[in-house]
Amino acid sequence: EKMLLEKITYFKERNQEQWGVPEDLVSPLGWQSAVFILSTLEHNLIPSFQLQTLTRAVKAIYSEFKFAILPKLEANGKSNIFIAADDLVPIFIYIFCQAALKHPIQNRDLMWQLCHPDSLHGEGGYYLTVYESAIEFVLNEPVERQAFVGEDSDKIKSHSRMKSPSFAGTILNMQGILAFNETNRYGMRASFA
């Protein structure tokens, strides 16, 4: 988790475009409401409340899109614009780094293990999978070698040589994580048609 926190600190300087947010979906407000809501995740000690906070953070993304981005796009003659899963992931990764949580991996594990199974189906489970994908993506995202100093810098340097996964790969990883979690927690296999 220490390496993740160091990378989050480093990546906090990246802008939305550097995370792959499409130009049409770059928020002039910087997704501030979603960042604020996600940053309060650890104020909730009960995992089910953390999951509710995570859900509110993602819904804040859609709300900011509706009120800050969509009117501008419609004024420019663009219609039928929406946030697809491929667009949500880079936006959420940006928000995740801006929120600077102190224990993101621990939060993820607690939500998966202690939330009621019914709350992990549907949007709660999907948003938790997006959260987990953000963690994995940041862990695997390369950084410049001089970015870190300290005892874990060799681990980070070796991580920096890894090729960054594509966002399409992240979506496939999300599906794999969902399938893994469904199989292991509920004795059934999720299908993705």
KEKE-72141 format. One line per 2 residues: number of its first residue (from 1); their letters; for each residue z, y, x of N, C-alpha, C, O. Coordinates in nm, 3 decimals. Layout:
// residues N
NUM) A) Z,Y,X,Z,Y,X,Z,Y,X,Z,Y,X; ...;
***
This chain:
// residues 193
1) EK) 0.000,-0.120,0.083,0.000,0.000,0.000,0.000,0.126,0.087,-0.051,0.230,0.045; 0.057,0.117,0.207,0.061,0.233,0.296,-0.080,0.278,0.332,-0.109,0.398,0.335;
3) ML) -0.169,0.181,0.362,-0.306,0.216,0.396,-0.375,0.284,0.278,-0.449,0.381,0.297; -0.353,0.235,0.157,-0.412,0.295,0.039,-0.365,0.439,0.023,-0.446,0.528,-0.005;
5) LE) -0.236,0.464,0.041,-0.182,0.599,0.026,-0.241,0.694,0.131,-0.270,0.809,0.100; -0.260,0.645,0.253,-0.321,0.728,0.356,-0.466,0.760,0.322,-0.512,0.872,0.343;
7) KI) -0.537,0.661,0.271,-0.676,0.685,0.233,-0.685,0.780,0.115,-0.775,0.865,0.110; -0.595,0.767,0.020,-0.594,0.860,-0.095,-0.574,1.002,-0.046,-0.642,1.094,-0.091;
9) TY) -0.481,1.021,0.047,-0.456,1.154,0.103,-0.582,1.208,0.169,-0.617,1.325,0.152; -0.650,1.124,0.243,-0.773,1.164,0.310,-0.884,1.195,0.208,-0.953,1.296,0.220;
11) FK) -0.900,1.108,0.109,-1.009,1.123,0.012,-0.983,1.231,-0.092,-1.074,1.266,-0.167; -0.864,1.282,-0.098,-0.834,1.388,-0.194,-0.922,1.510,-0.172,-0.943,1.590,-0.263;
13) ER) -0.974,1.525,-0.051,-1.061,1.639,-0.018,-1.204,1.622,-0.068,-1.280,1.719,-0.072; -1.242,1.502,-0.107,-1.378,1.479,-0.156,-1.398,1.547,-0.291,-1.306,1.553,-0.374;
15) NQ) -1.519,1.596,-0.312,-1.551,1.653,-0.443,-1.613,1.546,-0.533,-1.634,1.432,-0.491; -1.642,1.585,-0.655,-1.692,1.488,-0.753,-1.825,1.426,-0.711,-1.847,1.306,-0.728;
17) EQ) -1.914,1.509,-0.657,-2.045,1.458,-0.616,-2.032,1.354,-0.505,-2.108,1.258,-0.501; -1.936,1.374,-0.414,-1.917,1.279,-0.305,-1.869,1.143,-0.355,-1.884,1.043,-0.284;
19) WG) -1.811,1.138,-0.473,-1.770,1.010,-0.532,-1.882,0.948,-0.615,-1.865,0.839,-0.669; -1.995,1.017,-0.626,-2.107,0.962,-0.701,-2.109,1.001,-0.847,-2.179,0.938,-0.926;
21) VP) -2.034,1.104,-0.884,-2.038,1.152,-1.022,-2.175,1.217,-1.042,-2.212,1.306,-0.966; -2.251,1.174,-1.144,-2.383,1.233,-1.167,-2.373,1.385,-1.187,-2.275,1.435,-1.243;
23) ED) -2.474,1.456,-1.142,-2.474,1.602,-1.148,-2.446,1.655,-1.288,-2.373,1.752,-1.304; -2.503,1.590,-1.389,-2.482,1.635,-1.527,-2.339,1.616,-1.574,-2.296,1.680,-1.670;
25) LV) -2.263,1.529,-1.508,-2.127,1.498,-1.553,-2.019,1.560,-1.465,-1.901,1.534,-1.485; -2.057,1.642,-1.370,-1.958,1.709,-1.286,-1.885,1.811,-1.373,-1.948,1.899,-1.433;
27) SP) -1.755,1.800,-1.379,-1.677,1.889,-1.465,-1.644,2.019,-1.392,-1.594,2.017,-1.280; -1.673,2.133,-1.456,-1.635,2.260,-1.396,-1.484,2.279,-1.392,-1.432,2.362,-1.317;
29) LG) -1.413,2.201,-1.472,-1.266,2.208,-1.475,-1.202,2.109,-1.379,-1.080,2.110,-1.363; -1.282,2.025,-1.316,-1.229,1.929,-1.220,-1.146,1.818,-1.282,-1.063,1.758,-1.213;
31) WQ) -1.166,1.791,-1.410,-1.093,1.685,-1.479,-0.942,1.706,-1.467,-0.866,1.610,-1.457; -0.899,1.832,-1.469,-0.759,1.867,-1.445,-0.662,1.801,-1.542,-0.554,1.757,-1.501;
33) SA) -0.697,1.795,-1.669,-0.604,1.736,-1.765,-0.585,1.586,-1.737,-0.474,1.535,-1.745; -0.694,1.517,-1.704,-0.683,1.374,-1.673,-0.604,1.353,-1.544,-0.525,1.259,-1.534;
35) VF) -0.626,1.439,-1.445,-0.551,1.430,-1.319,-0.402,1.449,-1.347,-0.318,1.374,-1.297; -0.369,1.549,-1.427,-0.228,1.575,-1.458,-0.165,1.457,-1.531,-0.055,1.414,-1.497;
37) IL) -0.235,1.406,-1.631,-0.179,1.294,-1.708,-0.160,1.172,-1.619,-0.055,1.108,-1.623; -0.260,1.140,-1.538,-0.247,1.024,-1.449,-0.135,1.044,-1.347,-0.067,0.948,-1.311;
39) ST) -0.115,1.167,-1.302,-0.009,1.193,-1.204,0.130,1.170,-1.263,0.227,1.157,-1.188; 0.141,1.167,-1.395,0.271,1.141,-1.459,0.294,0.993,-1.485,0.398,0.955,-1.540;
41) LE) 0.200,0.908,-1.447,0.211,0.764,-1.474,0.344,0.707,-1.423,0.407,0.627,-1.491; 0.385,0.749,-1.305,0.506,0.693,-1.245,0.634,0.754,-1.301,0.744,0.711,-1.264;
43) HN) 0.623,0.852,-1.387,0.742,0.904,-1.454,0.789,0.808,-1.562,0.903,0.816,-1.608; 0.701,0.717,-1.601,0.733,0.615,-1.700,0.776,0.489,-1.627,0.699,0.434,-1.548;
45) LI) 0.895,0.445,-1.652,0.946,0.326,-1.583,0.908,0.196,-1.654,0.915,0.089,-1.595; 0.868,0.208,-1.779,0.832,0.089,-1.857,0.681,0.069,-1.848,0.605,0.160,-1.881;
47) PS) 0.636,-0.049,-1.803,0.492,-0.072,-1.784,0.407,-0.043,-1.908,0.295,0.007,-1.895; 0.457,-0.074,-2.027,0.376,-0.046,-2.146,0.357,0.104,-2.165,0.253,0.147,-2.215;
49) FQ) 0.455,0.184,-2.126,0.439,0.330,-2.132,0.342,0.377,-2.024,0.268,0.473,-2.044; 0.343,0.309,-1.909,0.246,0.341,-1.804,0.104,0.314,-1.854,0.013,0.392,-1.829;
51) LQ) 0.086,0.203,-1.923,-0.045,0.169,-1.977,-0.090,0.274,-2.080,-0.207,0.311,-2.086; 0.004,0.321,-2.160,-0.028,0.428,-2.256,-0.068,0.556,-2.184,-0.160,0.626,-2.226;
53) TL) 0.000,0.587,-2.075,-0.033,0.705,-1.995,-0.172,0.690,-1.934,-0.250,0.785,-1.934; -0.202,0.572,-1.882,-0.334,0.545,-1.827,-0.442,0.563,-1.933,-0.546,0.622,-1.906;
55) TR) -0.416,0.514,-2.052,-0.511,0.529,-2.162,-0.530,0.675,-2.198,-0.642,0.719,-2.222; -0.421,0.752,-2.203,-0.431,0.896,-2.231,-0.511,0.967,-2.123,-0.587,1.060,-2.153;
57) AV) -0.496,0.927,-1.998,-0.570,0.989,-1.888,-0.720,0.966,-1.904,-0.799,1.059,-1.886; -0.759,0.844,-1.938,-0.901,0.816,-1.956,-0.954,0.889,-2.079,-1.067,0.939,-2.078;
59) KA) -0.876,0.895,-2.184,-0.920,0.969,-2.303,-0.933,1.118,-2.274,-1.014,1.186,-2.336; -0.854,1.168,-2.180,-0.866,1.308,-2.138,-1.001,1.332,-2.069,-1.057,1.441,-2.078;
61) IY) -1.053,1.231,-2.001,-1.186,1.240,-1.941,-1.289,1.262,-2.051,-1.373,1.352,-2.042; -1.283,1.179,-2.155,-1.379,1.191,-2.265,-1.363,1.324,-2.338,-1.461,1.384,-2.381;
63) SE) -1.240,1.370,-2.352,-1.216,1.498,-2.418,-1.274,1.614,-2.337,-1.338,1.702,-2.393; -1.251,1.613,-2.207,-1.305,1.719,-2.122,-1.458,1.715,-2.122,-1.523,1.819,-2.120;
65) FK) -1.513,1.596,-2.124,-1.658,1.582,-2.133,-1.709,1.646,-2.262,-1.807,1.721,-2.261; -1.641,1.616,-2.372,-1.684,1.667,-2.503,-1.678,1.819,-2.511,-1.768,1.881,-2.569;
67) FA) -1.574,1.879,-2.454,-1.555,2.022,-2.472,-1.602,2.108,-2.355,-1.628,2.226,-2.374; -1.615,2.052,-2.235,-1.652,2.134,-2.119,-1.792,2.104,-2.066,-1.856,2.191,-2.007;
69) IL) -1.840,1.983,-2.087,-1.969,1.944,-2.029,-2.078,1.933,-2.134,-2.188,1.986,-2.117; -2.049,1.865,-2.242,-2.150,1.838,-2.344,-2.212,1.964,-2.403,-2.334,1.969,-2.417;
71) PK) -2.135,2.068,-2.437,-2.199,2.190,-2.490,-2.300,2.252,-2.392,-2.405,2.301,-2.434; -2.268,2.249,-2.265,-2.359,2.303,-2.163,-2.488,2.219,-2.157,-2.597,2.274,-2.146;
73) LE) -2.473,2.088,-2.163,-2.590,2.001,-2.159,-2.678,2.021,-2.282,-2.800,2.027,-2.272; -2.614,2.031,-2.400,-2.691,2.052,-2.523,-2.761,2.186,-2.522,-2.872,2.198,-2.573;
75) AN) -2.697,2.289,-2.464,-2.759,2.421,-2.453,-2.882,2.418,-2.363,-2.973,2.499,-2.379; -2.885,2.324,-2.268,-2.999,2.308,-2.179,-3.102,2.209,-2.233,-3.195,2.170,-2.162;
77) GK) -3.086,2.169,-2.359,-3.183,2.082,-2.423,-3.165,1.934,-2.397,-3.253,1.855,-2.432; -3.055,1.895,-2.339,-3.031,1.753,-2.314,-2.948,1.697,-2.429,-2.845,1.753,-2.467;
79) SN) -2.994,1.586,-2.484,-2.922,1.523,-2.594,-2.898,1.377,-2.562,-2.950,1.323,-2.464; -2.818,1.314,-2.645,-2.782,1.173,-2.625,-2.723,1.147,-2.487,-2.753,1.045,-2.425;
81) IF) -2.641,1.237,-2.441,-2.571,1.221,-2.314,-2.431,1.168,-2.345,-2.363,1.218,-2.435; -2.390,1.068,-2.271,-2.256,1.011,-2.289,-2.208,0.959,-2.155,-2.285,0.951,-2.059;
83) IA) -2.080,0.923,-2.148,-2.024,0.866,-2.027,-2.030,0.714,-2.039,-1.958,0.654,-2.119; -2.116,0.654,-1.960,-2.127,0.508,-1.957,-2.025,0.454,-1.856,-1.963,0.530,-1.782;
85) AD) -2.007,0.323,-1.856,-1.912,0.261,-1.763,-1.947,0.294,-1.618,-1.859,0.317,-1.536; -2.077,0.296,-1.587,-2.120,0.330,-1.452,-2.083,0.472,-1.414,-2.066,0.503,-1.296;
87) DL) -2.070,0.559,-1.513,-2.032,0.698,-1.489,-1.879,0.715,-1.488,-1.825,0.798,-1.414; -1.812,0.636,-1.570,-1.666,0.648,-1.580,-1.597,0.610,-1.449,-1.501,0.674,-1.408;
89) VP) -1.646,0.507,-1.383,-1.580,0.458,-1.261,-1.573,0.565,-1.152,-1.464,0.590,-1.101; -1.685,0.630,-1.114,-1.671,0.733,-1.010,-1.586,0.853,-1.054,-1.515,0.912,-0.972;
91) IF) -1.594,0.889,-1.183,-1.509,0.998,-1.233,-1.363,0.956,-1.219,-1.279,1.035,-1.174; -1.332,0.833,-1.258,-1.193,0.788,-1.250,-1.146,0.777,-1.106,-1.030,0.809,-1.077;
93) IY) -1.231,0.733,-1.015,-1.191,0.726,-0.874,-1.156,0.865,-0.823,-1.057,0.881,-0.751; -1.236,0.964,-0.859,-1.205,1.103,-0.821,-1.068,1.143,-0.875,-0.986,1.199,-0.802;
95) IF) -1.044,1.115,-1.001,-0.916,1.150,-1.065,-0.802,1.074,-1.001,-0.695,1.131,-0.977; -0.824,0.947,-0.973,-0.722,0.864,-0.909,-0.677,0.924,-0.776,-0.558,0.930,-0.747;
97) CQ) -0.772,0.967,-0.695,-0.736,1.027,-0.565,-0.667,1.161,-0.583,-0.575,1.194,-0.507; -0.710,1.239,-0.681,-0.648,1.370,-0.704,-0.505,1.356,-0.756,-0.420,1.440,-0.727;
99) AA) -0.477,1.251,-0.832,-0.344,1.232,-0.891,-0.240,1.196,-0.786,-0.121,1.223,-0.806; -0.280,1.137,-0.675,-0.192,1.105,-0.562,-0.065,1.032,-0.605,0.046,1.078,-0.580;
101) LK) -0.084,0.919,-0.669,0.031,0.837,-0.708,0.100,0.782,-0.583,0.037,0.765,-0.479; 0.228,0.754,-0.594,0.306,0.705,-0.479,0.305,0.553,-0.467,0.319,0.500,-0.356;
103) HP) 0.289,0.482,-0.580,0.294,0.335,-0.579,0.183,0.277,-0.669,0.213,0.205,-0.764; 0.058,0.307,-0.640,-0.049,0.262,-0.731,-0.062,0.111,-0.743,-0.088,0.060,-0.852;
105) IQ) -0.044,0.039,-0.635,-0.058,-0.107,-0.640,0.059,-0.168,-0.718,0.039,-0.258,-0.799; 0.177,-0.119,-0.693,0.294,-0.168,-0.767,0.278,-0.139,-0.916,0.310,-0.224,-1.000;
107) NR) 0.229,-0.021,-0.950,0.207,0.013,-1.091,0.108,-0.083,-1.154,0.130,-0.133,-1.265; -0.002,-0.110,-1.084,-0.103,-0.203,-1.135,-0.042,-0.340,-1.162,-0.061,-0.398,-1.269;
109) DL) 0.031,-0.391,-1.063,0.089,-0.524,-1.077,0.190,-0.531,-1.193,0.192,-0.628,-1.268; 0.271,-0.427,-1.205,0.369,-0.426,-1.315,0.301,-0.422,-1.451,0.343,-0.490,-1.544;
111) MW) 0.195,-0.342,-1.463,0.126,-0.335,-1.592,0.061,-0.468,-1.626,0.070,-0.513,-1.740; -0.005,-0.532,-1.529,-0.069,-0.661,-1.558,0.034,-0.767,-1.592,0.011,-0.850,-1.681;
113) QL) 0.147,-0.766,-1.523,0.243,-0.875,-1.538,0.342,-0.855,-1.653,0.390,-0.953,-1.710; 0.375,-0.730,-1.687,0.482,-0.708,-1.783,0.439,-0.649,-1.917,0.519,-0.644,-2.010;
115) CH) 0.316,-0.604,-1.928,0.270,-0.554,-2.057,0.242,-0.672,-2.150,0.203,-0.780,-2.105; 0.263,-0.650,-2.277,0.238,-0.754,-2.375,0.089,-0.791,-2.371,0.005,-0.702,-2.362;
117) PD) 0.056,-0.919,-2.377,-0.084,-0.962,-2.370,-0.175,-0.892,-2.471,-0.291,-0.866,-2.441; -0.123,-0.862,-2.590,-0.206,-0.795,-2.691,-0.250,-0.656,-2.645,-0.358,-0.610,-2.682;
119) SL) -0.166,-0.589,-2.566,-0.202,-0.455,-2.520,-0.301,-0.458,-2.403,-0.356,-0.354,-2.366; -0.322,-0.576,-2.346,-0.414,-0.589,-2.235,-0.554,-0.631,-2.279,-0.644,-0.647,-2.196;
121) HG) -0.573,-0.648,-2.408,-0.706,-0.672,-2.463,-0.761,-0.538,-2.510,-0.683,-0.446,-2.536; -0.887,-0.525,-2.519,-0.946,-0.401,-2.568,-0.937,-0.289,-2.466,-0.949,-0.312,-2.346;
123) EG) -0.916,-0.168,-2.515,-0.924,-0.052,-2.426,-0.814,-0.048,-2.322,-0.838,-0.003,-2.211; -0.693,-0.093,-2.354,-0.585,-0.094,-2.256,-0.620,-0.180,-2.135,-0.602,-0.138,-2.021;
125) GY) -0.669,-0.299,-2.160,-0.709,-0.388,-2.051,-0.830,-0.336,-1.976,-0.839,-0.350,-1.854; -0.922,-0.276,-2.049,-1.040,-0.220,-1.984,-1.001,-0.105,-1.891,-1.046,-0.099,-1.777;
127) YL) -0.917,-0.014,-1.940,-0.876,0.100,-1.857,-0.790,0.056,-1.739,-0.797,0.116,-1.631; -0.711,-0.047,-1.758,-0.634,-0.100,-1.645,-0.728,-0.164,-1.542,-0.701,-0.158,-1.422;
129) TV) -0.835,-0.223,-1.588,-0.935,-0.279,-1.497,-1.007,-0.168,-1.421,-1.036,-0.183,-1.302; -1.035,-0.057,-1.488,-1.094,0.059,-1.420,-0.997,0.110,-1.314,-1.039,0.143,-1.202;
131) YE) -0.869,0.117,-1.348,-0.765,0.159,-1.252,-0.763,0.065,-1.131,-0.758,0.110,-1.017; -0.767,-0.065,-1.158,-0.767,-0.163,-1.050,-0.893,-0.151,-0.964,-0.887,-0.166,-0.842;
133) SA) -1.005,-0.125,-1.028,-1.130,-0.105,-0.953,-1.121,0.018,-0.863,-1.174,0.018,-0.752; -1.055,0.123,-0.911,-1.037,0.244,-0.829,-0.956,0.210,-0.705,-0.988,0.255,-0.595;
135) IE) -0.851,0.133,-0.722,-0.770,0.091,-0.607,-0.855,0.015,-0.507,-0.854,0.046,-0.388; -0.928,-0.085,-0.555,-1.010,-0.167,-0.466,-1.119,-0.085,-0.400,-1.149,-0.104,-0.282;
137) FV) -1.180,0.005,-0.475,-1.288,0.086,-0.418,-1.235,0.176,-0.307,-1.296,0.185,-0.200; -1.121,0.241,-0.330,-1.063,0.329,-0.227,-1.023,0.248,-0.105,-1.044,0.291,0.008;
139) LN) -0.966,0.131,-0.126,-0.929,0.046,-0.012,-1.050,0.007,0.072,-1.040,-0.004,0.194; -1.164,-0.013,0.009,-1.284,-0.057,0.079,-1.377,0.055,0.121,-1.475,0.031,0.190;
141) EP) -1.349,0.177,0.080,-1.433,0.291,0.116,-1.412,0.326,0.263,-1.298,0.341,0.307; -1.521,0.339,0.339,-1.505,0.371,0.482,-1.458,0.515,0.503,-1.487,0.604,0.423;
143) VE) -1.386,0.535,0.612,-1.340,0.668,0.652,-1.380,0.689,0.798,-1.409,0.594,0.870; -1.380,0.815,0.839,-1.408,0.843,0.979,-1.294,0.790,1.063,-1.179,0.790,1.019;
145) RQ) -1.323,0.745,1.182,-1.223,0.682,1.268,-1.111,0.775,1.308,-0.997,0.732,1.322; -1.141,0.902,1.328,-1.037,0.995,1.373,-0.949,1.043,1.257,-0.861,1.126,1.278;
147) AF) -0.972,0.993,1.138,-0.900,1.044,1.021,-0.751,1.008,1.023,-0.670,1.083,0.969; -0.715,0.896,1.083,-0.576,0.851,1.078,-0.521,0.827,1.217,-0.593,0.789,1.309;
149) VG) -0.395,0.851,1.230,-0.322,0.813,1.351,-0.197,0.741,1.307,-0.146,0.765,1.197; -0.147,0.653,1.390,-0.027,0.580,1.352,-0.048,0.432,1.369,-0.152,0.386,1.416;
151) ED) 0.054,0.357,1.331,0.052,0.214,1.357,-0.053,0.139,1.275,-0.101,0.035,1.319; -0.091,0.191,1.157,-0.190,0.123,1.074,-0.332,0.173,1.101,-0.425,0.131,1.033;
153) SD) -0.349,0.261,1.198,-0.482,0.318,1.220,-0.584,0.212,1.260,-0.702,0.226,1.226; -0.543,0.107,1.331,-0.638,0.001,1.368,-0.689,-0.072,1.245,-0.806,-0.108,1.237;
155) KI) -0.600,-0.096,1.147,-0.642,-0.160,1.023,-0.742,-0.072,0.950,-0.843,-0.121,0.899; -0.714,0.057,0.945,-0.803,0.149,0.875,-0.935,0.159,0.949,-1.040,0.165,0.885;
157) KS) -0.932,0.161,1.081,-1.056,0.167,1.158,-1.142,0.045,1.129,-1.263,0.057,1.114; -1.079,-0.072,1.121,-1.158,-0.190,1.092,-1.212,-0.183,0.949,-1.322,-0.231,0.922;
159) HS) -1.135,-0.124,0.858,-1.183,-0.104,0.721,-1.301,-0.009,0.720,-1.393,-0.024,0.639; -1.300,0.091,0.810,-1.405,0.192,0.809,-1.539,0.135,0.850,-1.642,0.196,0.822;
161) RM) -1.541,0.020,0.914,-1.667,-0.042,0.954,-1.730,-0.119,0.839,-1.847,-0.159,0.846; -1.653,-0.139,0.734,-1.705,-0.213,0.620,-1.804,-0.126,0.543,-1.789,-0.004,0.536;
163) KS) -1.902,-0.189,0.487,-1.998,-0.115,0.406,-1.934,-0.083,0.272,-1.867,-0.168,0.212; -1.954,0.038,0.225,-1.899,0.081,0.097,-1.970,0.008,-0.017,-2.093,0.001,-0.018;
165) PS) -1.895,-0.047,-0.112,-1.960,-0.114,-0.224,-2.028,-0.013,-0.315,-1.986,0.102,-0.325; -2.133,-0.057,-0.382,-2.200,0.031,-0.476,-2.119,0.039,-0.604,-2.031,-0.044,-0.629;
167) FA) -2.149,0.140,-0.684,-2.079,0.149,-0.812,-2.120,0.036,-0.904,-2.040,-0.009,-0.985; -2.245,-0.011,-0.893,-2.286,-0.127,-0.971,-2.203,-0.248,-0.928,-2.162,-0.328,-1.012;
169) GT) -2.178,-0.260,-0.798,-2.091,-0.367,-0.749,-1.950,-0.353,-0.800,-1.882,-0.452,-0.826; -1.905,-0.228,-0.815,-1.771,-0.204,-0.868,-1.762,-0.251,-1.012,-1.661,-0.309,-1.052;
171) IL) -1.867,-0.227,-1.091,-1.869,-0.272,-1.229,-1.866,-0.425,-1.233,-1.792,-0.483,-1.313; -1.946,-0.490,-1.148,-1.942,-0.636,-1.143,-1.804,-0.684,-1.100,-1.755,-0.785,-1.152;
173) NM) -1.741,-0.613,-1.006,-1.606,-0.647,-0.964,-1.509,-0.633,-1.081,-1.420,-0.716,-1.098; -1.527,-0.528,-1.163,-1.441,-0.509,-1.281,-1.454,-0.629,-1.373,-1.354,-0.678,-1.426;
175) QG) -1.578,-0.675,-1.394,-1.597,-0.790,-1.481,-1.529,-0.913,-1.424,-1.469,-0.991,-1.498; -1.538,-0.931,-1.293,-1.472,-1.043,-1.228,-1.320,-1.034,-1.240,-1.253,-1.134,-1.263;
177) IL) -1.266,-0.913,-1.223,-1.122,-0.893,-1.236,-1.078,-0.923,-1.378,-0.976,-0.989,-1.398; -1.155,-0.875,-1.478,-1.121,-0.904,-1.617,-1.123,-1.055,-1.641,-1.031,-1.109,-1.702;
179) AF) -1.227,-1.121,-1.594,-1.237,-1.265,-1.614,-1.122,-1.337,-1.547,-1.064,-1.429,-1.605; -1.088,-1.297,-1.424,-0.977,-1.357,-1.352,-0.847,-1.338,-1.428,-0.771,-1.432,-1.446;
181) NE) -0.821,-1.215,-1.473,-0.697,-1.187,-1.543,-0.690,-1.258,-1.676,-0.584,-1.308,-1.714; -0.802,-1.266,-1.747,-0.804,-1.337,-1.874,-0.776,-1.485,-1.853,-0.698,-1.545,-1.927;
183) TN) -0.840,-1.544,-1.753,-0.823,-1.687,-1.728,-0.680,-1.718,-1.686,-0.620,-1.812,-1.737; -0.627,-1.640,-1.595,-0.496,-1.672,-1.540,-0.381,-1.636,-1.632,-0.277,-1.703,-1.627;
185) RY) -0.395,-1.536,-1.714,-0.282,-1.493,-1.795,-0.281,-1.555,-1.934,-0.174,-1.574,-1.993; -0.399,-1.585,-1.987,-0.404,-1.627,-2.126,-0.466,-1.763,-2.147,-0.481,-1.808,-2.261;
187) GM) -0.502,-1.830,-2.038,-0.557,-1.963,-2.049,-0.696,-1.967,-2.109,-0.742,-2.073,-2.153; -0.764,-1.852,-2.111,-0.900,-1.852,-2.164,-0.989,-1.773,-2.070,-0.942,-1.689,-1.993;
189) RA) -1.115,-1.798,-2.077,-1.212,-1.734,-1.990,-1.284,-1.626,-2.067,-1.335,-1.650,-2.176; -1.288,-1.504,-2.010,-1.362,-1.396,-2.073,-1.511,-1.418,-2.049,-1.550,-1.471,-1.945;
191) SF) -1.593,-1.379,-2.144,-1.737,-1.391,-2.124,-1.798,-1.253,-2.129,-1.755,-1.167,-2.206; -1.897,-1.233,-2.047,-1.967,-1.104,-2.042,-2.113,-1.131,-2.068,-2.185,-1.182,-1.982;
193) A) -2.156,-1.097,-2.187,-2.295,-1.123,-2.224,-2.380,-1.002,-2.193,-2.501,-1.004,-2.218;
***
